[in-house]
Amino acid sequence: MAAQIPVRGVEGADKASVLNVANAMTVLRLLLVPVVAFFLAYEDGQDRKARILAAALFTVAALTDHWDGHLARSRGIVTTFGKVADPIADKALMLVTLGTLSTLGLLSWWVTGIIAFREIGVTILRFAVLKYAVIPASMGGKIKTVIQIIAIGLYVLPITAVWLALTAQVLMIVAVALTIATGAEYVFQVATILAAARASRASALKGA
């Protein structure tokens, strides 16, 4: 289980300016979301060049999710804006791309539904306990994200090779399995945090 980082441990980082390169990358990722969807859906997804461009832009956008976080932490430019906007941009890229794939009939809706439910649910849970602790991404969550990115990227590409299409399907199945497993892990962590918070309040009331 991933360690829970007390919120007070990151308060000092909020003194950094909002106008920094890490936040610029986050905004860029948000701006690329509709662009990726546009080229993916161009000519009902039948234009090979547009699909290849969509895959390239999706990859660039996905990479900024790693770069902005690394830069923010290494340069001490973590901001409240970044902490809120980064997961929103990340989820928007994944879910809009998945939704577009499903709309075009390239990916089953149940896959998109499971991933959407987990990603939105985990984001809500993380914000719900933010006043008590910051829950960092677990190793399983990081692996899930990498596999998700690769699988989605392959689905976006206009694949014709059977072996490559099969690889994309297997990776997506693995991504869904990890999505469910890591989602359950987050629920357990949130339940633990809330239980500890209730116990602390009860203890404080008894001592008052």
C-alpha positions in Angstrom: 0.0 0.0 0.0 1.3 3.5 -0.9 2.4 5.7 1.9 0.1 8.6 2.8 1.8 12.0 2.8 0.5 14.6 5.3 -0.9 17.6 3.6 1.2 20.0 5.7 4.3 18.5 4.2 3.6 20.1 0.8 2.2 23.5 1.9 5.4 25.4 1.4 5.5 24.4 -2.3 2.4 26.6 -2.8 4.6 29.7 -2.6 5.9 29.0 -6.2 4.5 31.1 -9.0 1.6 29.6 -11.0 3.3 30.8 -14.2 6.0 28.1 -14.6 7.0 25.5 -17.1 5.4 22.6 -15.3 1.9 24.3 -15.3 2.4 25.3 -18.9 2.8 21.6 -19.8 -0.3 20.8 -17.8 -2.3 23.4 -19.8 -0.8 22.1 -23.0 -2.1 18.7 -22.2 -5.5 20.1 -21.6 -5.4 22.0 -24.9 -4.3 18.8 -26.8 -7.3 16.8 -25.6 -9.8 18.2 -28.2 -7.2 18.2 -30.9 -6.5 14.5 -30.4 -10.2 13.7 -30.4 -10.7 15.8 -33.6 -8.0 14.0 -35.6 -9.0 10.6 -34.3 -12.6 11.1 -35.3 -11.8 12.9 -38.6 -13.7 11.2 -41.5 -15.2 8.8 -38.9 -11.8 7.5 -38.0 -11.1 6.3 -41.5 -8.3 8.7 -42.4 -5.0 7.0 -41.8 -2.9 10.1 -41.7 -5.3 11.8 -39.3 -5.2 8.7 -37.0 -1.4 8.6 -37.0 -1.3 12.3 -36.2 -3.8 11.7 -33.4 -1.6 9.0 -32.0 1.5 11.2 -32.1 -0.3 14.0 -30.3 -1.7 11.6 -27.8 1.8 10.3 -27.0 3.2 13.9 -26.6 0.3 14.8 -24.3 0.7 11.6 -22.3 4.5 12.3 -21.9 3.8 15.8 -20.5 2.0 14.1 -17.6 5.4 12.7 -16.5 7.4 15.7 -17.4 5.3 18.3 -15.6 5.3 16.4 -12.3 9.0 15.7 -12.5 9.8 19.4 -13.2 7.5 20.7 -10.5 9.1 18.5 -7.8 12.7 18.8 -8.9 12.6 22.6 -9.3 10.4 23.2 -6.2 7.6 24.8 -8.3 4.7 22.7 -7.1 1.5 24.9 -6.9 -2.1 24.4 -5.9 -3.1 25.0 -9.5 -0.8 22.2 -10.6 -2.0 19.8 -8.0 -5.6 20.3 -9.1 -5.1 20.8 -12.8 -2.7 17.9 -13.4 -5.0 15.0 -12.5 -7.9 16.7 -14.4 -5.8 17.1 -17.5 -4.6 13.5 -17.2 -8.1 12.1 -16.8 -9.5 14.3 -19.6 -6.9 13.0 -22.1 -7.5 9.4 -21.2 -11.3 9.5 -21.0 -12.0 11.7 -24.0 -9.7 9.6 -26.2 -11.4 6.4 -24.9 -14.8 7.9 -25.4 -13.9 8.8 -29.0 -12.6 5.3 -29.7 -15.9 3.8 -28.3 -18.0 6.3 -30.3 -16.2 5.2 -33.5 -16.8 1.6 -32.6 -13.1 0.9 -32.2 -13.3 0.0 -28.5 -16.1 -1.6 -26.4 -18.1 0.8 -24.2 -17.7 -1.4 -21.2 -13.9 -0.9 -21.3 -14.4 2.9 -21.4 -17.0 2.7 -18.7 -14.9 0.7 -16.2 -11.9 3.0 -16.7 -14.0 6.1 -16.5 -15.7 5.0 -13.3 -12.4 4.2 -11.7 -10.5 7.3 -12.8 -13.3 9.7 -11.8 -14.1 7.9 -8.6 -10.4 7.9 -7.5 -10.1 11.6 -8.3 -13.1 12.4 -6.2 -11.8 10.2 -3.3 -8.4 11.8 -3.4 -9.9 15.3 -3.2 -12.3 14.1 -0.4 -9.4 13.3 1.9 -7.1 16.0 0.8 -7.5 17.9 4.1 -6.2 14.8 5.9 -3.5 13.4 3.6 -2.2 13.4 0.0 -2.4 9.9 -1.5 0.5 9.5 -4.0 0.2 7.2 -7.0 1.1 3.6 -6.0 3.5 1.5 -8.1 0.5 -0.4 -9.3 -1.1 2.8 -10.4 2.0 3.9 -12.2 2.2 0.6 -14.1 -1.5 0.8 -14.9 -1.0 4.3 -16.4 1.9 3.2 -18.6 0.0 0.2 -19.9 -3.1 2.3 -20.4 -1.2 4.8 -22.5 0.4 2.2 -24.6 -2.9 0.3 -25.2 -4.8 3.5 -26.0 -2.0 4.7 -28.3 -2.2 1.4 -30.2 -6.0 1.6 -30.5 -5.7 5.2 -31.9 -3.2 4.0 -34.6 -4.8 2.6 -37.8 -3.4 -0.9 -37.1 -3.7 -3.5 -39.9 -1.2 -6.1 -38.6 -3.1 -8.9 -36.8 -0.3 -9.5 -34.2 -0.3 -5.8 -33.3 -4.0 -5.6 -33.0 -3.9 -8.6 -30.7 -1.2 -7.0 -28.6 -3.4 -3.9 -28.2 -6.3 -6.1 -27.0 -4.2 -7.9 -24.5 -2.7 -4.7 -23.1 -6.1 -3.2 -22.8 -7.3 -6.2 -20.9 -4.3 -5.9 -18.6 -5.0 -2.2 -18.2 -8.6 -2.9 -17.2 -7.6 -5.5 -14.7 -5.0 -3.1 -13.1 -7.6 -0.3 -13.2 -10.0 -2.4 -11.1 -7.2 -3.6 -8.7 -5.7 -0.2 -8.1 -9.1 1.3 -7.7 -9.9 -1.1 -4.9 -6.5 -0.2 -3.3 -7.4 3.5 -3.3 -10.8 2.8 -1.7 -9.0 0.9 1.0 -6.6 3.7 1.6 -9.3 6.3 1.8 -11.3 4.2 4.2 -8.2 3.9 6.4 -7.6 7.6 6.3 -11.2 8.5 7.2 -11.2 5.9 10.0 -8.0 7.4 11.5 -9.5 10.9 11.2 -12.7 9.8 13.0 -10.6 8.1 15.7 -8.5 11.3 16.1 -11.6 13.5 16.5 -13.1 11.1 19.0 -9.9 11.1 21.0 -9.8 14.9 20.9 -13.4 15.2 22.1 -12.7 12.8 25.0 -9.7 14.8 26.0 -11.5 18.2 25.8 
